[in-house]
Amino acid sequence: MVVDDEPDICFVLKVILETNGFMVNYYYNPLIALDEFKSNFHDLILLDIQFPDINGMQLYREIRKRDMNVKICFFTANETLFDIASKFTPVYTFIRKPIENKEFIRIINDLLNN
């Protein structure tokens, strides 16, 4: 599952992931993503950190109330948020945008295999 308020980012991630054999649901609106979230359905969720209505950490907490097992990775282009949030690793995993496709897929595979 990909949740990012930028439609272009969602589309590109969907294409990259599907080209590499993954099935992808994507949402531009985090509140709709939360409404449609199903426990034990997704293996991994990629979340942007900044949204207009709810931030990625709030969305993370709401998803965790519904599913403690799904793997969640934050995906951000904001350098300041990345630097602050990455201090919480390994509790959370963070990917900085932009990222090269091969490196992105390597990280996704690592996350799914751990």
C-alpha positions as CSV (number, residue, x, y, z in Angstrom):
1,M,0.0,0.0,0.0
2,V,1.3,3.4,-0.9
3,V,-0.1,6.6,0.7
4,D,1.2,9.9,-0.7
5,D,-0.7,13.1,-1.4
6,E,1.1,13.6,-4.7
7,P,-0.6,11.6,-7.5
8,D,2.6,11.5,-9.6
9,I,4.6,9.9,-6.8
10,C,1.9,7.3,-6.2
11,F,1.7,6.4,-9.9
12,V,5.5,6.2,-10.2
13,L,5.8,4.0,-7.1
14,K,3.0,1.8,-8.4
15,V,4.7,1.3,-11.8
16,I,8.1,0.6,-10.2
17,L,6.6,-1.9,-7.7
18,E,4.3,-3.6,-10.2
19,T,7.2,-3.9,-12.7
20,N,9.1,-5.8,-10.0
21,G,6.2,-8.2,-9.2
22,F,4.4,-6.5,-6.4
23,M,0.7,-5.8,-6.2
24,V,0.0,-2.2,-5.1
25,N,-3.0,-0.2,-3.7
26,Y,-2.3,3.5,-3.6
27,Y,-4.1,6.5,-2.1
28,Y,-3.6,10.2,-2.4
29,N,-5.8,10.9,0.6
30,P,-4.6,9.4,4.0
31,L,-8.1,9.5,5.5
32,I,-9.5,7.4,2.7
33,A,-6.5,5.1,3.0
34,L,-7.3,4.7,6.7
35,D,-11.0,4.1,6.0
36,E,-10.2,1.4,3.4
37,F,-7.4,-0.2,5.4
38,K,-7.9,-3.9,6.1
39,S,-6.1,-5.7,8.8
40,N,-3.8,-8.6,7.7
41,F,-4.3,-7.6,4.0
42,H,-1.1,-5.7,3.2
43,D,2.5,-6.8,3.7
44,L,4.0,-3.3,3.7
45,I,2.7,0.3,3.8
46,L,4.7,3.2,2.4
47,L,3.7,6.4,4.0
48,D,4.6,9.9,3.3
49,I,5.1,11.9,6.4
50,Q,3.4,15.2,5.5
51,F,-0.3,15.4,4.5
52,P,-2.7,18.3,4.6
53,D,-5.2,16.7,7.0
54,I,-3.3,14.2,9.1
55,N,0.5,13.6,9.3
56,G,2.1,10.3,8.6
57,M,2.9,9.6,12.2
58,Q,-0.8,10.0,13.2
59,L,-1.8,7.7,10.3
60,Y,0.9,5.2,11.5
61,R,-0.6,5.2,15.0
62,E,-4.2,4.7,13.6
63,I,-3.0,1.8,11.4
64,R,-1.2,0.2,14.4
65,K,-4.4,0.2,16.4
66,R,-5.9,-2.0,13.6
67,D,-2.9,-4.1,12.7
68,M,0.3,-4.6,14.8
69,N,1.9,-6.8,12.2
70,V,1.9,-4.9,9.0
71,K,5.3,-3.5,8.1
72,I,5.3,0.3,7.7
73,C,8.0,2.5,6.0
74,F,8.0,6.3,5.9
75,F,8.8,7.9,2.6
76,T,9.8,11.6,2.6
77,A,11.5,14.3,0.6
78,N,11.6,16.7,3.6
79,E,15.2,16.7,4.8
80,T,14.4,18.1,8.2
81,L,11.7,15.5,8.9
82,F,13.9,12.8,7.6
83,D,16.8,13.8,9.9
84,I,14.5,14.0,12.9
85,A,12.4,10.9,12.2
86,S,15.4,8.7,11.3
87,K,16.6,9.0,14.8
88,F,13.8,6.7,15.8
89,T,15.2,3.9,13.6
90,P,15.0,0.8,13.9
91,V,11.5,1.3,15.4
92,Y,10.5,3.0,12.1
93,T,12.1,2.7,8.7
94,F,12.6,5.7,6.5
95,I,13.3,6.2,2.8
96,R,14.4,9.5,1.5
97,K,12.9,10.8,-1.8
98,P,14.1,10.7,-4.4
99,I,15.7,7.3,-4.6
100,E,16.9,5.2,-7.5
101,N,14.6,2.4,-8.5
102,K,17.1,-0.4,-7.9
103,E,17.9,0.9,-4.4
104,F,14.2,1.4,-3.7
105,I,13.3,-2.2,-4.7
106,R,16.3,-3.5,-2.6
107,I,15.0,-1.8,0.5
108,I,11.4,-3.0,-0.1
109,N,12.7,-6.6,-0.5
110,D,14.8,-6.2,2.7
111,L,11.8,-4.9,4.6
112,L,9.6,-7.7,3.4
113,N,12.1,-10.4,4.2
114,N,12.8,-9.2,7.8
